[in-house]
Amino acid sequence: MSIASVTSAAPSQDLTTVATVVEEMEMTCSPAELRTLERKITSVSAQIASYCHRVFGEERVTMNLKGYGSSLLILDRAPIVEVLSVTHDGSPITDHSIDDRGVGSLYRGGGWTWTVGGFGGQFSGGGPRAAHPHPNSEEALFVVDAWVGWILPSFPSDYTPNASSVDMPTNIEQAALIAVKDAYDSRAGGGSRGSRGEISSVKTTGVAISYAARNASALATQARLLTGLPTDAVALLQDYVQIK
C-alpha cells in the first residue's frame, strides 16, 4: 500500500445529505431529529468507506508506490481524475497514460521499473553483496501526485470540480440511504436474531437436533454481523470494494 499525503482534502466525505434522507423517508423532522440524521449519515458513510477500503470524496493526494516491472502501476486511490506528475526516485516520468480511471491504473509501454532491493547477505565463497534482486523487498520509489475520487452529493454547491471530475455512482448513495434509514429506525435498540434458524425436528431418541435452513432474515443478520451494514446496502456496494 502507498503512503498517501493529502494536499487538498475533500470538503466532505458524507455519501448523502440530510435533505435527501428526509425526502427518501418522507419525514417531517424537528431540529433535534435533523441533527440525529446528520450524525447517522456521517457514521454510516465512514462505515461504508471502511467496508469498501476506499476514500470516496475527490481529493488531491501524493502516493508513494512500489513498482513490479509490469506495464501497469496501480494507484492506492481511485477513480483517477487527473494525474499532475509522476517521478521515479526523484526523476520525472512523462511517458505514461491513464489505463483505467475506475481501477486507478497508469500504463507505461516500457514498463514500470521493478523497485526491488538487493540481496543483503554474503554469498558462500566470498561472493559480493548487492546487485542480486530480492523479491518482496520492493521500495516505494514512484511518487504520483494526482486528483482522485468522486464528487459527492454532500459537496457544497460552490465546489469547483476538475475538468475530468465524475459524480459518485448512484448505487453508493442508495446504499448509504438504506443504511441511514436502518440505523435511524433501530436507534432505540432492538433484539438480536440468532443465525441457526428455528428448530424443525427433534429425534425421539434425543440424540440429535436438526435445524431448518437459514431463512432470509437469518442470512441478513449474519451479513450484518460481518459488515455492520444491511444486506441490501452490501449488495449495492460490491462493485466498489477495493482489494487491499
C-alpha positions as CSV (number, residue, x, y, z in Angstrom):
1,M,0.0,0.0,0.0
2,S,1.2,3.5,-0.7
3,I,1.8,6.3,1.7
4,A,-0.8,8.9,0.8
5,S,-0.4,12.5,1.7
6,V,-3.5,14.6,1.2
7,T,-2.7,18.0,-0.2
8,S,-6.2,19.1,-0.9
9,A,-8.9,17.4,1.2
10,A,-12.4,16.7,0.2
11,P,-14.9,19.3,1.7
12,S,-17.0,16.3,2.9
13,Q,-16.9,12.5,3.0
14,D,-20.7,12.1,3.6
15,L,-22.3,9.9,1.0
16,T,-25.6,11.6,1.0
17,T,-27.4,14.7,2.6
18,V,-29.9,15.3,5.3
19,A,-32.3,16.7,2.7
20,T,-32.1,13.6,0.6
21,V,-32.7,11.3,3.6
22,V,-35.7,13.4,4.7
23,E,-37.2,13.2,1.2
24,E,-36.5,9.5,0.9
25,M,-38.1,8.7,4.2
26,E,-40.9,11.2,3.8
27,M,-40.2,12.6,7.2
28,T,-41.1,15.9,8.9
29,C,-38.2,16.4,11.3
30,S,-37.6,18.5,14.4
31,P,-34.2,20.3,14.6
32,A,-33.0,17.5,17.0
33,E,-34.0,14.8,14.6
34,L,-32.2,16.6,11.8
35,R,-29.1,16.7,13.9
36,T,-29.5,13.0,14.6
37,L,-29.8,12.2,10.9
38,E,-26.7,14.3,10.2
39,R,-24.7,12.2,12.7
40,K,-26.1,9.0,11.2
41,I,-25.1,10.0,7.7
42,T,-21.5,10.7,8.8
43,S,-21.3,7.5,10.8
44,V,-22.8,5.3,8.0
45,S,-20.5,7.0,5.4
46,A,-17.5,6.1,7.5
47,Q,-18.7,2.6,7.9
48,I,-19.2,2.2,4.1
49,A,-15.8,3.7,3.4
50,S,-14.2,1.1,5.8
51,Y,-16.1,-1.8,4.2
52,C,-15.1,-0.7,0.7
53,H,-11.5,0.1,1.7
54,R,-11.6,3.4,0.0
55,V,-11.9,7.2,0.3
56,F,-14.9,8.3,-1.8
57,G,-14.6,12.1,-2.0
58,E,-12.4,13.8,-4.6
59,E,-9.0,14.8,-3.2
60,R,-5.5,15.7,-4.3
61,V,-3.1,13.2,-2.9
62,T,0.6,12.3,-3.2
63,M,1.2,8.5,-3.3
64,N,4.4,6.6,-2.9
65,L,4.2,3.4,-4.9
66,K,6.2,0.3,-5.4
67,G,7.0,-0.9,-9.0
68,Y,6.8,-4.6,-10.0
69,G,8.1,-4.4,-13.6
70,S,4.7,-4.6,-15.3
71,S,3.2,-2.1,-17.7
72,L,0.7,-1.0,-15.1
73,L,1.1,1.0,-12.0
74,I,-1.9,0.7,-9.6
75,L,-2.7,3.7,-7.5
76,D,-3.9,3.4,-4.0
77,R,-6.9,5.6,-4.7
78,A,-9.5,5.5,-7.5
79,P,-11.1,6.7,-9.7
80,I,-8.3,8.8,-11.2
81,V,-9.5,12.3,-12.1
82,E,-6.2,13.9,-13.2
83,V,-2.5,13.0,-12.9
84,L,-0.4,16.0,-12.2
85,S,3.1,14.4,-12.0
86,V,4.9,11.1,-11.7
87,T,8.5,10.6,-10.6
88,H,10.8,7.7,-10.1
89,D,13.5,8.1,-7.5
90,G,13.2,11.9,-8.0
91,S,13.3,11.8,-11.8
92,P,10.2,12.9,-13.8
93,I,8.3,10.3,-15.9
94,T,6.1,11.6,-18.7
95,D,5.6,8.6,-21.0
96,H,2.6,7.3,-19.2
97,S,-1.2,7.4,-19.7
98,I,-4.3,6.5,-17.7
99,D,-5.2,2.9,-18.4
100,D,-8.4,2.6,-16.3
101,R,-9.7,5.5,-14.3
102,G,-12.1,3.3,-12.3
103,V,-9.4,0.8,-11.3
104,G,-6.8,3.5,-10.8
105,S,-4.1,2.2,-13.2
106,L,-1.4,4.0,-15.1
107,Y,0.1,2.5,-18.3
108,R,3.7,2.7,-19.4
109,G,4.8,1.0,-22.6
110,G,8.3,0.4,-21.4
111,G,7.1,-0.9,-18.1
112,W,7.3,0.4,-14.6
113,T,10.7,-0.3,-13.1
114,W,10.8,-3.2,-10.6
115,T,11.9,-1.3,-7.5
116,V,13.3,-4.4,-5.8
117,G,16.1,-4.2,-3.3
118,G,19.4,-6.0,-3.5
119,F,20.3,-9.2,-1.6
120,G,21.6,-8.2,1.8
121,G,23.7,-11.2,2.8
122,Q,27.1,-12.6,1.9
123,F,27.3,-15.4,-0.7
124,S,29.3,-18.5,0.2
125,G,32.8,-18.4,-1.1
126,G,33.1,-14.7,-0.5
127,G,30.8,-13.6,-3.3
128,P,29.8,-9.9,-3.3
129,R,26.8,-8.4,-1.8
130,A,24.1,-6.4,-3.7
131,A,23.0,-6.4,-7.3
132,H,21.0,-9.6,-6.7
133,P,17.2,-9.0,-6.7
134,H,15.4,-9.9,-3.5
135,P,11.6,-10.3,-4.1
136,N,9.2,-8.8,-1.6
137,S,11.8,-6.1,-0.8
138,E,10.3,-3.5,-3.2
139,E,10.7,0.2,-2.3
140,A,8.1,2.8,-2.9
141,L,10.2,4.9,-5.3
142,F,7.4,6.0,-7.6
143,V,5.7,9.2,-6.5
144,V,2.3,10.1,-8.0
145,D,0.6,13.5,-7.5
146,A,-3.0,13.2,-8.6
147,W,-6.6,14.1,-8.1
148,V,-8.6,11.0,-7.2
149,G,-12.2,10.2,-6.1
150,W,-15.7,11.3,-6.8
151,I,-17.8,14.4,-6.5
152,L,-20.1,13.6,-3.5
153,P,-23.8,14.7,-3.1
154,S,-22.7,16.4,0.1
155,F,-20.1,18.7,-1.6
156,P,-21.1,22.4,-1.3
157,S,-22.7,24.0,-4.3
158,D,-19.8,26.3,-4.8
159,Y,-17.3,23.5,-5.1
160,T,-15.2,23.8,-8.3
161,P,-14.7,20.4,-9.9
162,N,-11.8,19.4,-12.1
163,A,-12.2,19.1,-15.8
164,S,-12.4,15.3,-15.5
165,S,-14.3,15.1,-12.2
166,V,-17.1,12.5,-12.0
167,D,-20.1,12.3,-9.8
168,M,-20.3,9.4,-7.4
169,P,-22.3,6.4,-8.7
170,T,-25.9,6.5,-7.6
171,N,-25.7,2.9,-6.2
172,I,-23.3,4.1,-3.5
173,E,-25.7,6.9,-2.3
174,Q,-28.6,4.4,-2.4
175,A,-26.6,2.0,-0.2
176,A,-26.0,4.9,2.2
177,L,-29.7,5.9,2.2
178,I,-30.6,2.3,3.1
179,A,-28.0,2.1,5.9
180,V,-29.0,5.5,7.3
181,K,-32.7,4.6,7.4
182,D,-31.8,1.3,9.0
183,A,-29.6,3.0,11.6
184,Y,-32.3,5.6,12.3
185,D,-35.1,3.1,12.7
186,S,-33.0,1.0,15.1
187,R,-31.6,3.8,17.2
188,A,-33.8,2.9,20.1
189,G,-32.3,-0.6,20.1
190,G,-33.7,-3.9,19.1
191,G,-33.4,-7.6,19.8
192,S,-30.7,-9.7,18.2
193,R,-31.6,-12.6,15.9
194,G,-30.0,-15.9,16.0
195,S,-28.2,-17.4,12.9
196,R,-29.2,-21.0,13.3
197,G,-32.8,-20.8,12.3
198,E,-35.8,-22.4,14.1
199,I,-35.7,-26.0,15.2
200,S,-37.6,-28.1,12.7
201,S,-37.4,-31.5,14.3
202,V,-36.0,-33.5,17.2
203,K,-35.2,-37.2,17.1
204,T,-37.3,-39.2,19.6
205,T,-34.1,-40.7,21.0
206,G,-32.9,-37.2,22.0
207,V,-29.6,-37.8,20.3
208,A,-29.7,-35.2,17.6
209,I,-31.5,-31.9,16.8
210,S,-31.9,-30.7,13.2
211,Y,-32.5,-27.1,12.2
212,A,-34.5,-25.5,9.4
213,A,-32.5,-23.9,6.6
214,R,-31.5,-20.4,7.4
215,N,-34.1,-18.0,6.2
216,A,-33.6,-14.6,4.6
217,S,-33.8,-12.9,8.0
218,A,-31.1,-15.1,9.5
219,L,-28.8,-14.5,6.5
220,A,-29.4,-10.8,6.7
221,T,-28.4,-11.0,10.4
222,Q,-25.3,-12.9,9.6
223,A,-24.4,-10.3,6.9
224,R,-24.9,-7.5,9.4
225,L,-22.6,-9.2,11.9
226,L,-19.9,-9.4,9.3
227,T,-20.2,-6.0,7.7
228,G,-22.3,-3.9,10.1
229,L,-24.5,-2.9,7.1
230,P,-27.9,-4.0,5.9
231,T,-27.8,-6.8,3.3
232,D,-29.4,-4.6,0.6
233,A,-26.8,-2.0,1.1
234,V,-23.9,-4.5,0.9
235,A,-25.3,-5.9,-2.4
236,L,-25.2,-2.4,-3.9
237,L,-21.6,-1.8,-2.8
238,Q,-20.0,-5.0,-4.2
239,D,-18.6,-3.3,-7.3
240,Y,-16.9,-0.6,-5.3
241,V,-14.9,-2.7,-2.8
242,Q,-11.2,-2.3,-3.3
243,I,-8.9,-5.2,-2.6
244,K,-6.1,-4.2,-0.3
